[in-house]
Amino acid sequence: MGAPGRPRPLEAWEGDAPTAEPSDEEVVPSFEEMLAAPRRDASADSIEAVLFDLDNTLVDFLHVKRTASDACARAMVAAGAEFGEPADKVGQMLFHHYLEHGIESDDAFQTFLRRFQRNRLSYTQHQIDKVLAAGINAYLRTKDLLLSPYPGVHATLVALVRRGYRLGVVTDAPRLKAWQRLHAVGIADFFDVVVTRTDTGVEKPEGRAFLVALDALGLRPWQAAMVGDWAERDIAGGNRLGLYTVLAEYGHASREGLPPAPVPAGVTADESVPNVRIDRVAALLDLFHARDGRGDEAAEPNRDGS
């Protein structure tokens, strides 16, 4: 398992016969070439693999980030930082700083302290490190405590595997952080392929990430489904290549009260319309039935979706 090699050339997705692996001189097709390639419409019955987004689809990442930011802010204030606002307000400020600065950034606390700490000119490095250490430790403790899969994820993945589906992850998270989250919530071993921003150098809806995952699985776009919470990235990217797209609407709850997510350049409203919408992970089992007569009664989720 893990990140695959680079994808086959465009011709690998045309016709039914497999093609040879590309030589080093062959070039991965451009996104425009992939859009122009012959394609078939996907349907739930044509699916052999299910690809998942990671954050806010398999794990409630924004909720964890928001709560851990609150804990970090309280710890920094207790350690002597002065922001001129109550600790709860500082937590909101820190979370929004994360969204602006980069949700996966590694220096968000340092840049936040430089930006908002009132007495930063008189602060010694000793005081800065004391505050940062308190905040980082509180953040990590809270994140480790709260990070978990959505209700029904584990049982649904078990059921899909028993039904004969292959599973993958296509995420904009950096590779190491993606694997950390998958291992932390105990679902890393379900996936045949995990494709990250580190592997492709692009973010969804760019087609390269999806194509790399399909290549590793040996499948064409109409043989795979894409499940994700972000219509303009997960759904638009899947639709452009002809995947069967499933919008995970339960992942929207953590965005309540936040500004609308930015729409990537060039994405249209029509491209962002999924084939189907679900309000819980276990609803996937109503879409993708057992393949080749395989049974999975023991893996069915409980009525509460767990």
N, C-alpha and C positions, 0 to 999 in steps of 0.2 A: 504494500500500500504506500501511498504518498504521492508527491507531486510527480507528474509524468514528464516524459520528454516532449520535444516540440511536435506540433501536429503534422499530419500528412499534407501534401499539396492539395489544391482544390479538387483535383480529379478524384480523390479518394471518396468524395461525397456524391459522385455522379454514378448512376447505374448500380448494379447489385454485386458486381465482382470485386473482391478485395484487390488492392493495389500494393505494390512493393513499398517498403519504407523509403523515404526521400534520401537522396544523397546530400552531402554537406553543401553542395552548390545550389540545391533547389531552395526556393524562397517560399516562406509561408505566405498564403494569399492575403491580399489586403482585405479590409472590411468591405470595401465596395465590390470586390470580386466575389466575396462570399454572398453578398446580397443578390448579386446577379446570377448566382449559380442555380441550376434546376433544383426544384424542391418539391416536396410532397407535404400535404397538410397532415399534421399529427392529430391523433385522436387518443382517447384513453385506452382503446383496445390495441393500439399500435405500440404502446410503451413497454420497454424492456428495462429501463433504468430511470431512477428518480434522482435528480440533482436538487440540492438544498442550498439556499443561502444560509449563512451561519447566524449572524447577529440579528435579533428580533424576529427570527424564524425558528431556530432551534433553541436559542437561549435568549432571555430577556435582558439584553446587553445594556440598553439605555436606562432601564430601571436600576440595574446594579451600579452603573456609572453615576447616576444622579445621587443615589443614596450614599455611595462611597465618597462622593465629593462633599456631601454634607458632613460626614464624619471627619474628613480631612480638614475642612474649614474649622470645625469646632476644636480639633486638636491643635491647629496652628494658632488660633486665638488663645487657647489655654497655655500655649508655650510662649506667649508674649507678643505675637504679631498684632499690629494695630491697623485695622482697615477702616475704622470710622463707621462701621455698620454692625448690627447684631450678627451673631454667628450664623443664624439661619439664613439671613440675607447674603452673608459671605458665601455660604454653600451654593446658593443659586447663582451668584456671580461666578464662582469657580466652574460650575457645570456649564454655563453659557460660554465661559472662556475656553473650555474644552471643545465645545462645538465650533467656535470660531478658529481656534488655534490648530485644531486637528484632533479628532476623537481618539486616534491611536498614538498621539504624540508622547514622547518620553520626557519632555521638559516642560510640561504644562504647569506644574507646581512652581518651578523656578521662574518662568515667565510671568505667572500670575503674581507672585510675590514682588517681583521687580516692578510690575505695573501698578499694583494697588497698595502695597505696604507704605503707610504714611511716613514713617521715619527711616526710609531706606537709605538716605544719605548718611545717617549717623549709625547705621547698623554695621557691626563688625561681621566678618565672615563666620566667626564662632556663633554669633546669634542667628545668622541666616541658616547655618547648618542645623542648629538646634531646632528651629521652627520647621525646616524642611523634613528633618528626620521624624518629628512628631506627626506631621501631616501625612507623610508617605506611609508610615507604619499603620496609622489609623485607616488610611485608604485601603491598604492591602488586606488588613484584617477583615474589614467590612466586605470587600469584594470576594474574598475566599469564603466568607460565611454565606453570602447571598447567591453566588453564581450557581445556577441550576438550570436544567432543561425545562422548557414549558411542560405543563401537565400533559401526559400522553405521549411525549416524544419517544421515550425508551420503548414502550410497548408497541408503538406504531412502527418503529424501525425494525423491531423483532418480527412483527407480522409481515412487513413488506419483504424482508429477506426470506422468510419461510414461504412466501407466496411466489418466490422466484425472481424478484427484482434485484438488480444491482443498484448500489447507492453511491452517491458522490456529493461533494461540497464544492461550491463555487463561491468564493468570498473575496471581498475587497480588503480584508484584514491582512496584515503582514503574516508571513508563513509561521514564524515561531509563536506569535500570539494566537493565531488560529489553532494551532496544535495544542497550545496550553489550555485554551478554553475547551476544546473537544475532550482532552484527557481529564480536565478538572470535573466535568459533568458526566464522565463515564461512558461516552458514546464514540470515542475515536475509532474503535475496532469495527464499527459497522460499515465503514466507508471504503470502497475499492479505490477511490481517487479523491484527493483534496487539492484543489487548485486555488492558489492565493494570488494576491497582487504582486507578491515577491516573485512568483513563478512567471507571470506574464508581462509585468511592467505596465499594465493598463487596469482601469477600473470598468466595471459594468456601467453602461450597456455595451461597451466594446465587445465584439464577437470573439476575440482571441481566447478569452477565458473559457467560454462555453466549448469552443472548438477543441481546445487542449483536453478538456475533460472527456468529450466524446471520443477523441482519438484514443485516449487511454483505455476507454471501455470498448473500443472497436465498434461503435455504433454511429448511425447517421442521425441528424437532428430530429427527424420525425419519429425516432424510436426512443426519445427521452422526454421527460417532463422536467420543468424547472419550477420549484416552489420557493417563493420569496415574498417579503413584506413590502418592498419598495417598487411600486409600479413602474416608475421612470427608469429604473436600473434593471432589476431582476426580470420584470415582465417584458419591458421593451426590448431588452437584449435577447431574451428567449424568443420573442415573437419575430424579431428580424431574421433569425436563423431557421424558424419553423419548428421550434420545440412546442410541446404542449405546456401551457403556462397556468400556474395556480397561484393566486394572490392570497397570502396568509394575512388576512385582515386582523387577526388577533394580535399581530405584532404592532399595530398602530396605537395601542393603548398607552404605551410609554412615551409617545410623542405629544400627548395632550398638554396644552399650554405652551408648546414650543412653536417657534416660527415654522412655516411650511418648509419642507425639505427642498433644497434647490433642484431644479429640473436641469439635467445635463443638456448641453447644447445640441440642437438638432432633433431632440426627441419630440414626437408629436403625440397628441392625445390619443389618436387611434392606436398607435403602437403600444400604449400603456394599458390597453384593455385586455384582461386575462381571458383564457378559455373558461375558467371557473374560479369562484371565490370560496374560501373556507373560513370558518370562525373558530376552528380548533384543529389541532394536528391530526387527531384521530379520524377526522372527516376524510382524510386521504384514503382510508380503507373502504370507503363507499365508492371511490373513483377507480381504484386499482385492485381488481379482483385476482384471485389466485391464478397463476400461470401453470399450464401443464398439469392441472388437477392436484396441485399441491395443497395440503391442508395447513391451517394455522390456528385452529381453535384455541390452543393453549396460549397463544400470544395476543389474543384479542384484548384491547384495553378494557378496563373496568368502566362502568357506566359513568363515573365521574371524569373519565378521560385520562386517568392515571395508568 
